[in-house]
Amino acid sequence: MNIIKQPSIGAHYKMNNKTYEVTTVGTVIGLCCLETGARRFLEKKEFAELQIRNTITLFQNAPIDLSDAVHLTSATEEEKKIYFRRHIYVTTCLKEFSGALPRDRINALIAEIAKEIQDEDPPSYSTVHYWTRRYKKNNSNPLALLNHYPESRKPRISEHNDELISTYLIEEYLTKERPTLKHVYKLLIGQIAAENQQRLERGQSKYIPPSYSTFRRRLYKIDAYQIDLARHDSKYAAKKHKSQDKKCAPDDLYANVEIDSQEMDVMVVDDEGVAIGRPTLVAFVNEKSRKCVGWDISLGAPTVEKVVRALKMAILGLPNDPLSGGKHHKGTLDNGPENIAHWLKDIAQLLGIELSYTPPGEPNRRAYVERFFGTVNSGFSHWLPGTVKSSVQERGSYPSGARACLTLEQLKQLFSEWLNIYHNTYHMGLQGSPNETWECLQKSSLPPERYSAEDLNALCLSVEHRRLSKGRVTLNSLTWTGPSISLIASQLGKNKKAIVYFDPCNLAAVWIAHPDTPKEWHPAHATWPDYQDDLTLSEHLQIRNSIREKHQRFDHIHACTLLRELQQKVKVIATNKRIPTKGEKRHNSKTRTHSAPTMANVTGSNFKTRKLGS
């Protein structure tokens, strides 16, 4: 079946409400989706059937199909000079002589034109006559004067060899073992040699084997994505052939903020100077100005509370730059467990922030925040004492743990000062500093929506319902107390529960309310402040799980055995030291004369009255 419209490279087709661009035209037609980057490969017969059913329709012609002007646009400077030279001769001759071209007068006109344009090698009469005839034959189209390049030559190999080449490329080369092309070519030559031996025995002519260059050219006609997909995997092929277009940020300054977290390349110490690990940095980077508008540094893995803390800073403003605050319309982040938490989604929905999650394995969708982390490492973390560098090879023999001397609070302070320096540093991509870009774009952008710290903290609270007992409220094995809790408990009775408002980012305090008066909040402070101050809910639950797992793994049978033996010893001691009754004393006095002396009798009488050394 012939294709209704032979597709050209660069043409756009609509299929399943998506736009595809033709990337290759060969034995199969390669298509790439412009929206998602997904690739499809259709055989010519299948492509024709889809066109007949209007499943795939032409949306935009290829540039080569629009006009012959593309030849002039893509021509070299030398080819353009040749074109304009021909155009002057032809148009001037036709302007002077609309009909036949007399030889003598045309030669004189050619000499005049050559002298005017300083043409040292003017064309002959027959050449100008040929140009003019071709120009008129193409309806006076000036592009007919361009050089015409011959079409690609038809293959001169037999149909049998052509099928063999396709078979060996698909079945032998496009495999996960990834053999070399020369190895597959040798297998092809061996196949043809074996078939020629049989043909000679039957008196038939031999097949002429194709050259290696012919075999290699056939490989180049296969889509490179299809080759990598067959020889590697989909992840490798997608990463290698992804679009490298430069990101174009929207004009609105508060349109989007990129969110990500990464472990910092430096170790911190506790109050006693012992290295306790590498902290985690959560960063909010404005897409338009590359400015870090919110951040959080803490120990442990990324949690949703740390992301919310950085979100609050991004809305309220940096500590030393309150004008940087403002709510962004959209946040781009990955699919980490801290980012897909329902609490974060609820806060974003409440604040009117759209969360956009990038597919796994595509960090370029958050290129600015990824680049910011690289700048943090190279410009800040790698020159601090206790740095671990980017790799083991780069770190070498540097003793990171022994050289570490910064506490977490000191690191936060240093990072805040460095961030101010970074915001005032020239950025090549911005042609200025992030602060300059921010101030410039603020003038042309609508003012952002802002919140006070009290309102924002109230919007980010979580709610639970708990019973009150003994002037305390208990939540996840933590307790809080306050002067109003006993009063609320007496008003609740036995079957009702109080409303408990708490901030998962900091469990130092909660607020209690009666269900009949939910707007009357009564504060309650932590009963274990040393532990609960600045404690996040995720960190507390993780500590609880580790304690529970440790208790489950602990083998207490041996301890129970030792406890039983200790109890037996206590019973023996208690029996020997027990004061006898009067009946037992009389019985012992009667029987003591008839019994053999014991150690108890000796120690009880004679041993106490003996002098040392007697």
C-alpha positions in Angstrom: 0.0 0.0 0.0 1.3 3.4 -0.9 1.4 6.2 1.5 -1.1 9.0 0.7 1.4 11.7 1.6 5.1 10.8 1.8 6.2 12.2 5.2 9.2 14.5 5.2 11.6 15.0 8.1 10.5 18.0 10.2 6.7 17.6 9.3 4.2 17.7 12.2 1.3 15.2 12.5 -1.6 15.1 14.9 -2.3 11.7 16.6 -4.4 11.0 19.7 -4.6 14.8 20.4 -0.8 15.0 20.5 1.6 16.6 18.0 4.4 14.4 16.7 7.4 15.5 14.6 8.9 13.2 12.0 12.5 12.5 12.9 13.5 9.7 10.5 12.1 8.3 7.3 13.4 4.9 6.3 12.3 1.4 6.7 10.2 2.7 9.6 9.0 6.2 10.3 10.2 7.7 13.5 8.0 10.1 15.4 8.7 12.2 18.5 5.9 13.7 20.6 6.5 17.5 21.1 4.6 17.6 24.4 6.0 14.6 26.3 9.1 13.7 24.3 7.8 10.1 23.8 8.9 8.3 20.6 7.0 6.0 18.3 8.1 4.0 15.3 5.6 3.0 12.6 6.1 1.0 9.5 5.2 2.6 6.2 2.2 0.4 5.7 0.9 1.1 9.2 1.5 4.8 8.7 -0.6 4.7 5.5 -3.5 2.9 7.1 -3.6 5.5 10.0 -3.7 8.2 7.4 -6.6 6.6 5.5 -8.5 6.3 8.8 -7.6 9.9 9.7 -6.1 8.6 12.9 -3.0 10.5 12.0 -3.3 13.8 10.1 -0.9 16.3 8.7 -0.7 19.3 11.0 2.3 21.3 9.6 4.4 20.8 6.5 8.1 20.2 6.7 10.2 23.3 5.9 11.4 21.6 2.7 7.8 21.1 1.6 6.7 24.7 2.1 8.8 26.5 -0.6 12.0 26.2 -2.6 13.1 29.2 -0.6 14.7 26.9 1.9 17.3 26.1 -0.7 18.3 29.7 -0.9 18.2 30.1 2.9 20.4 27.1 3.5 22.8 27.9 0.6 26.3 28.9 1.3 27.6 32.4 0.6 29.3 31.2 -2.7 26.1 29.6 -3.8 24.1 32.8 -3.1 26.6 34.8 -5.2 26.1 32.4 -8.1 22.3 32.7 -7.7 22.2 36.6 -7.7 24.6 36.7 -10.6 22.3 34.5 -12.7 19.3 36.5 -11.6 20.8 39.8 -12.8 21.6 38.5 -16.3 18.3 36.8 -16.8 16.0 39.6 -15.6 18.0 42.3 -17.5 17.8 40.3 -20.8 14.1 39.6 -20.4 13.5 43.3 -19.6 15.2 44.4 -22.8 13.9 41.5 -25.0 10.6 40.0 -24.1 10.5 37.5 -27.0 13.4 36.0 -28.8 17.0 36.7 -27.8 19.1 38.0 -30.7 22.6 36.7 -30.3 24.6 39.9 -31.2 22.6 42.3 -29.0 22.5 39.8 -26.1 26.3 39.4 -26.3 26.6 43.2 -26.1 24.2 43.4 -23.2 26.1 40.6 -21.4 29.3 42.7 -21.7 27.6 45.8 -20.3 26.2 43.8 -17.3 29.6 42.2 -16.7 31.2 45.6 -16.7 28.6 47.0 -14.3 28.8 44.2 -11.7 32.5 43.7 -12.3 32.1 40.1 -13.5 35.5 39.0 -14.7 34.2 35.8 -16.3 30.8 36.6 -18.0 28.6 33.8 -19.2 28.2 32.9 -22.9 25.1 33.5 -25.0 24.1 29.8 -24.8 24.4 29.8 -21.0 22.2 32.9 -20.6 19.8 31.4 -23.0 19.6 28.2 -20.9 19.0 30.2 -17.7 16.3 32.3 -19.3 14.5 29.3 -20.7 14.5 27.5 -17.3 13.3 30.7 -15.6 10.4 31.1 -18.0 9.5 27.4 -17.9 9.0 27.6 -14.1 6.6 30.5 -14.4 9.2 33.2 -13.8 10.1 31.6 -10.4 13.5 33.1 -9.5 14.3 30.1 -7.3 14.5 28.1 -10.6 18.0 29.6 -11.0 19.3 27.7 -8.0 21.6 24.8 -8.5 19.7 21.5 -8.5 21.2 18.8 -6.5 20.7 15.2 -7.7 18.5 13.0 -5.6 20.0 10.3 -3.4 21.1 7.4 -5.6 19.1 4.2 -5.6 20.7 1.2 -3.9 22.7 -0.9 -6.3 22.6 -4.1 -4.1 20.3 -7.0 -4.7 17.0 -7.3 -2.9 18.3 -10.5 -1.2 21.3 -8.6 0.2 19.1 -5.8 1.3 16.9 -8.1 3.3 19.9 -9.8 4.8 21.3 -6.5 5.9 18.1 -5.5 7.6 17.8 -8.9 9.3 21.3 -8.9 10.7 21.0 -5.3 11.9 17.8 -6.0 13.8 18.5 -9.6 15.1 22.2 -9.4 15.7 23.2 -5.7 16.2 20.2 -4.4 18.1 20.6 -6.7 21.1 21.4 -6.1 24.8 24.8 -7.8 24.3 25.8 -4.8 22.1 28.2 -6.5 19.6 30.3 -4.2 17.4 29.2 -3.4 13.9 32.2 -5.1 12.4 31.4 -8.3 14.2 27.9 -8.3 12.8 29.2 -7.5 9.4 31.5 -10.5 9.5 28.5 -12.7 10.4 26.7 -11.3 7.3 29.6 -12.1 5.1 29.7 -15.6 6.5 26.0 -16.0 5.8 26.4 -14.9 2.1 29.5 -17.1 1.7 27.5 -20.2 2.9 24.6 -19.4 0.6 27.0 -18.9 -2.4 28.5 -22.3 -1.8 25.0 -23.9 -2.1 24.3 -21.8 -5.2 27.5 -23.0 -6.9 26.5 -26.6 -6.3 23.2 -25.8 -8.0 24.9 -24.0 -10.8 23.6 -20.6 -9.9 25.4 -17.3 -9.8 26.9 -16.0 -6.5 25.7 -13.1 -4.5 28.0 -10.1 -4.4 28.6 -9.3 -0.7 28.0 -5.6 0.2 30.9 -3.5 1.4 31.3 -2.5 5.0 30.5 1.2 4.1 27.2 0.1 2.6 26.4 -1.9 5.7 27.3 1.0 7.9 25.2 3.5 5.9 22.2 1.3 6.3 22.6 1.5 10.1 22.6 5.3 9.9 19.1 5.2 8.4 17.8 3.7 11.7 16.7 6.2 14.3 19.4 6.6 16.9 16.8 6.5 19.7 15.6 3.1 18.4 19.2 1.8 18.4 19.9 2.9 22.0 16.5 1.6 23.1 17.3 -1.9 21.8 20.9 -2.0 22.9 20.5 -0.4 26.3 17.2 0.4 27.9 14.4 3.1 27.9 16.0 5.1 30.7 19.4 5.3 28.9 17.7 6.2 25.6 15.5 8.8 27.1 18.4 10.5 28.9 20.6 10.5 25.9 18.0 11.8 23.4 16.2 14.2 25.7 15.5 17.7 24.5 18.3 20.1 25.5 16.3 23.3 24.8 17.1 26.1 27.2 14.4 26.6 29.8 12.5 29.8 29.3 11.1 31.1 32.6 7.7 32.9 32.5 7.6 36.7 32.7 5.8 36.7 36.1 8.4 36.8 38.9 6.2 34.7 41.2 5.1 32.2 38.6 7.2 29.2 39.7 9.6 28.2 42.4 11.7 25.0 42.2 11.9 22.9 45.4 14.4 20.2 46.2 16.5 18.8 49.1 20.1 17.5 49.2 22.6 16.4 51.8 25.3 19.0 52.2 29.0 18.1 51.6 30.1 19.0 55.2 29.9 17.4 58.6 28.7 19.1 61.8 29.5 18.4 65.4 27.5 18.4 68.7 28.1 20.6 71.7 31.0 18.3 72.8 32.7 18.5 69.4 31.8 15.0 68.2 31.0 14.7 64.5 27.3 13.7 64.2 26.8 13.6 60.4 25.9 15.7 57.4 22.9 18.0 57.5 20.2 18.2 54.8 19.4 21.4 52.9 15.9 22.1 51.6 15.9 25.0 49.1 13.2 27.0 47.3 14.8 28.7 44.2 12.8 31.3 42.2 12.8 30.2 38.6 13.1 33.7 37.1 15.8 35.3 39.3 17.6 32.2 40.5 17.2 33.6 44.1 16.9 31.2 47.0 13.8 32.5 48.7 13.4 29.8 51.3 15.6 27.2 53.0 16.0 24.9 55.9 19.1 23.1 57.3 18.7 20.2 59.7 20.0 16.8 60.5 18.3 13.6 59.3 16.5 12.7 56.1 14.2 15.2 54.4 10.7 15.3 55.9 7.5 17.2 55.1 8.0 19.4 58.1 11.3 20.7 56.8 9.7 21.4 53.5 6.9 23.3 55.2 9.5 25.3 57.3 11.2 26.4 54.1 7.8 27.2 52.5 7.0 29.5 55.4 10.3 31.3 54.9 9.7 31.6 51.2 6.3 33.3 51.9 7.4 35.4 54.9 10.8 36.4 53.4 14.4 35.7 54.3 15.6 36.7 57.8 17.8 39.5 56.4 15.6 40.3 53.4 11.9 40.5 54.3 11.1 42.0 50.8 11.9 38.7 49.2 8.8 37.1 50.6 5.6 36.4 48.7 3.5 33.5 47.6 4.4 31.8 44.3 1.7 30.5 42.1 3.4 27.2 41.4 5.9 24.9 42.9 7.9 22.3 41.0 9.3 19.4 43.0 10.1 15.7 42.7 8.2 12.6 43.9 10.1 12.2 47.2 8.0 10.9 50.2 8.4 14.3 51.9 6.9 16.1 48.9 3.9 13.8 48.2 2.7 13.9 51.9 -1.0 14.8 52.2 -0.3 17.5 54.8 1.9 19.4 52.2 -0.7 19.0 49.5 -3.4 20.3 51.9 -1.4 23.4 52.8 -0.7 24.1 49.1 -4.4 23.8 48.2 -5.3 26.0 51.1 -2.8 28.7 50.1 -3.6 28.3 46.4 -0.2 27.0 45.3 -0.2 24.5 42.4 2.3 21.6 43.0 3.8 20.2 39.8 5.7 16.9 40.2 8.4 16.0 37.7 8.8 12.4 36.4 11.5 10.3 38.0 14.9 10.5 36.4 14.4 13.9 34.9 16.4 16.4 37.1 16.5 18.9 34.2 12.9 19.8 34.9 14.3 21.4 38.1 17.5 22.7 36.5 17.8 25.9 38.5 17.6 24.3 41.9 20.0 21.6 40.9 22.5 24.2 39.7 22.0 26.0 43.0 23.0 22.9 44.9 26.2 22.7 42.8 27.0 26.3 43.6 26.4 25.6 47.3 28.9 22.7 47.2 31.6 24.4 45.2 31.2 27.9 46.7 30.4 27.1 50.3 30.5 23.5 51.6 33.8 22.5 50.0 36.0 25.1 51.7 34.5 24.6 55.2 36.3 22.5 57.9 34.9 19.0 57.9 33.9 19.0 54.2 33.5 15.6 52.6 33.8 17.0 49.0 31.8 15.6 46.1 33.3 12.1 46.0 35.8 9.8 47.8 38.4 10.4 45.1 38.1 14.2 45.5 38.2 13.9 49.3 41.3 11.7 49.2 42.9 11.4 52.7 41.3 14.4 54.2 39.9 13.5 57.7 36.5 15.0 57.5 35.3 13.8 60.9 38.5 14.8 62.7 38.5 18.3 61.1 34.8 19.0 61.6 34.2 21.8 64.1 31.0 23.6 63.1 27.8 23.0 65.0 24.4 23.0 63.2 23.6 26.5 64.5 26.9 27.9 63.3 26.5 26.3 59.9 23.0 27.9 59.6 24.5 31.3 60.4 27.3 30.9 57.9 25.0 29.8 55.2 22.7 32.8 55.8 25.7 35.1 55.4 27.0 33.3 52.3 23.5 33.3 50.7 23.5 37.1 50.9 26.8 37.1 49.1 25.5 34.7 46.5 22.4 36.9 45.8 24.7 39.9 45.1 27.2 37.9 42.8 27.2 38.3 39.0 25.3 35.5 37.3 26.3 34.7 33.7 22.9 33.5 32.7 21.1 36.5 34.2 23.7 39.1 33.0 23.5 40.5 36.6 23.0 39.3 40.1 19.9 37.5 41.5 19.1 40.5 43.6 19.3 42.9 40.7 17.1 40.7 38.6 14.6 40.3 41.4 14.3 44.1 41.9 14.0 44.7 38.2 11.2 42.1 37.7 9.3 43.2 40.8 8.6 46.5 39.0 6.9 44.7 36.1 5.1 42.0 38.1 1.9 42.1 40.1 2.5 42.3 43.9 2.4 38.8 45.5 0.0 37.6 48.1 1.5 38.0 51.5 0.7 36.6 55.0 1.6 37.5 58.5 3.6 35.0 60.6 0.7 34.4 62.9 -1.8 33.7 60.0 0.6 31.5 58.1 1.4 29.4 61.2 -2.3 29.0 61.9 -3.0 27.9 58.3 -0.2 25.2 58.6 -1.5 23.7 61.9 -2.8 20.1 62.1 -5.8 19.1 64.1 -6.4 16.0 66.3 -9.1 15.1 68.9 -7.9 13.7 72.2 -9.2 13.1 75.7 -7.8 15.1 78.6 -6.6 13.5 81.8 -4.9 14.7 84.9 -4.4 18.2 83.5 -2.5 16.9 80.5 -3.1 16.0 76.8 -1.3 13.1 75.2 -0.4 12.9 71.5 1.9 10.3 70.0 3.3 9.5 73.5 4.1 13.2 74.1 2.3 15.2 76.8 1.5 18.9 77.2 0.1 20.7 80.2 -1.5 24.1 80.9 -3.6 25.9 83.4 -6.8 25.6 81.4 -6.7 21.9 80.6 -8.4 20.8 83.9 -11.2 23.3 83.3 -11.8 22.1 79.8 -11.6 18.4 81.0 -14.4 19.1 83.5 -16.5 20.7 80.8 -16.0 17.8 78.4 -17.3 15.0 80.5 -16.4 11.4 79.8 -17.4 10.9 76.2 -16.3 14.1 74.5 -12.8 14.8 73.2 -11.0 18.2 73.0 -9.7 19.7 69.8 -5.9 19.7 69.8 -4.1 22.1 67.4 -0.4 21.5 66.9 2.4 22.4 64.5 4.2 19.3 63.2 7.2 21.5 62.6 7.7 22.2 66.3 6.1 20.1 69.1 7.1 22.5 71.9 3.5 23.7 72.3 -0.1 22.8 71.4 -3.4 24.6 71.7 -6.5 23.1 73.2 -10.1 24.0 72.5 -13.5 22.8 73.6 -15.6 21.4 70.7 -18.4 23.8 71.5 -16.1 26.8 71.4 -13.5 25.9 68.7 -12.3 29.5 68.4 -11.1 29.7 72.0 -7.6 28.3 72.0 -5.8 27.5 75.3 -2.1 27.1 75.1 -0.3 24.1 76.6 3.5 23.7 77.0 5.6 20.6 76.7 6.3 18.5 79.8 9.6 17.5 78.3 10.9 20.7 76.8 14.5 19.6 76.3 13.3 16.9 73.9 10.2 18.6 72.4 11.6 22.0 71.5 12.1 22.3 67.7 11.2 18.6 67.4 9.3 17.7 64.2 6.6 15.1 64.1 8.4 12.9 61.6 11.6 12.9 63.7 9.6 11.9 66.8 7.8 9.1 65.0 11.1 7.9 63.6 12.6 7.8 67.1 9.6 5.9 68.4 9.8 3.3 65.6 13.6 2.8 66.3 12.9 2.3 70.0 10.1 -0.2 69.2 12.2 -2.1 66.8 15.1 -2.2 69.3 12.7 -3.6 71.9 11.4 -6.2 69.6 14.9 -7.3 68.5 16.1 -7.5 72.2 16.4 -11.1 73.5 15.3 -10.9 77.1 15.2 -14.7 77.8 18.7 -14.7 79.2 17.8 -11.8 81.5 14.8 -13.7 82.7 16.9 -16.7 83.5 19.4 -14.6 85.5 16.5 -13.0 87.3 15.2 -16.4 88.3 18.6 -17.5 89.6 18.8 -14.2 91.6 15.4 -14.8 93.1 16.5 -18.3 94.2 19.5 -16.8 96.0 17.3 -14.3 97.7 15.0 -17.2 99.0 18.1 -19.1 100.4 19.3 -16.0 102.2 15.8 -15.3 103.5 15.5 -18.8 104.8 18.9 -18.8 106.6 18.3 -15.3 108.1 14.6 -15.9 109.2 14.0 -15.5 113.0 12.7 -18.9 114.4 9.5 -19.0 116.4 9.3 -20.2 120.1 8.3 -23.7 119.1 11.1 -23.8 116.5 13.6 -22.7 119.3 12.5 -25.5 121.7 12.7 -28.0 118.9 16.1 -26.8 117.9 17.4 -27.0 121.5 16.2 -30.6 121.9 17.7 -31.7 118.6 20.9 -29.7 118.7 22.7 -32.1 121.2 22.0 -35.1 119.0 23.0 -33.5 115.7 26.4 -33.0 114.3 27.9 -29.5 114.6 27.1 -27.2 111.6 28.8 -24.2 110.1 25.9 -22.1 111.4 26.4 -23.3 114.9 30.1 -22.6 114.7 29.7 -19.1 113.3 26.9 -18.4 115.6 28.7 -19.1 118.9 32.4 -19.9 119.1 33.6 -17.9 116.0 32.2 -14.6 117.4 34.0 -15.0 120.8 37.3 -16.0 119.3 40.1 -13.5 119.2 42.0 -13.0 116.0 44.9 -15.3 115.9 43.7 -17.7 118.7 
